[in-house]
């Protein structure tokens, strides 16, 4: 029995072999990809926890900075208010010293 293979049949056989090889490569790729995806998921979960912690730290730092800013401005305001008082006392002291100086002469 003689079997003749035409060019069309040979092309179909080559395409079928190529598809089988492609399927094996895809299976191998998926097998190698699954552990990489699991590792990536763990890394992303760790990153999420780290960013959440960093965000909490930034919020706390902003609160502290706000409190320090309010304290500094209140101290500054108190010093400005007392500055006039201190200048008044200084002027009064100078006037008294001048008066004492006049009385001594």
C-alpha positions in Angstrom: 0.0 0.0 0.0 1.3 3.3 -1.0 0.3 6.5 0.8 0.9 9.7 -0.9 1.2 12.9 1.0 0.3 16.1 -0.7 1.8 19.4 0.1 -1.4 20.5 1.8 -1.3 17.4 4.0 2.3 18.0 4.9 1.4 21.7 5.8 -1.4 20.5 8.1 0.9 18.0 9.8 3.5 20.7 10.4 0.9 23.1 11.7 -0.5 20.4 14.0 3.1 19.6 15.3 3.7 23.4 15.9 0.4 23.7 17.8 1.3 20.8 20.1 4.7 22.3 20.8 3.1 25.7 21.4 0.6 24.1 23.9 3.5 22.5 25.8 5.3 25.8 25.9 2.2 27.5 27.2 1.8 24.9 29.9 5.4 25.3 31.0 5.0 29.1 31.0 1.9 28.9 33.3 3.7 26.4 35.6 6.6 28.9 36.0 4.3 31.9 36.2 2.1 30.6 39.1 4.9 30.8 41.8 5.9 34.2 40.5 2.4 35.5 40.8 2.1 34.1 44.4 5.3 35.8 45.4 4.2 39.1 43.8 0.9 38.9 45.8 2.9 38.5 49.0 5.1 41.5 48.1 2.1 43.6 47.3 0.4 42.7 50.6 3.6 43.7 52.5 3.8 46.9 50.5 0.2 47.7 51.4 0.9 47.2 55.1 4.0 49.4 54.9 2.3 52.2 53.0 -0.6 52.1 55.6 1.9 52.4 58.4 3.7 55.2 56.7 0.4 57.1 56.1 -0.4 56.8 59.8 3.0 58.1 60.6 2.6 61.1 58.3 -0.8 61.9 59.8 0.7 61.8 63.3 3.6 64.0 62.2 1.2 66.5 60.6 -0.8 66.7 63.9 2.4 67.2 65.9 3.6 69.9 63.5 0.2 71.7 63.8 0.4 71.6 67.6 3.9 72.9 67.6 3.0 75.7 65.2 0.1 76.7 67.4 2.3 76.7 70.5 5.0 78.8 68.7 2.4 81.3 67.5 0.8 81.5 71.0 4.2 82.1 72.6 5.1 84.6 69.9 1.8 86.4 70.5 2.4 86.4 74.3 5.9 87.8 73.7 4.5 90.5 71.4 1.9 91.5 74.0 4.6 91.5 76.8 6.9 93.4 74.5 4.8 96.5 74.9 4.5 96.0 78.6 8.3 95.6 78.9 8.9 98.7 76.8 6.5 100.6 79.1 8.4 99.4 82.2 11.7 100.4 80.6 10.4 103.8 79.8 9.0 104.2 83.3 12.4 103.1 84.8 14.2 105.6 82.5 11.8 108.4 83.6 12.3 107.5 87.3 16.1 107.5 86.8 15.9 110.8 85.1 13.7 112.2 88.0 16.2 110.8 90.6 19.0 112.4 88.6 17.2 115.8 88.6 16.5 115.6 92.3 20.1 114.9 93.1 21.3 118.0 91.2 
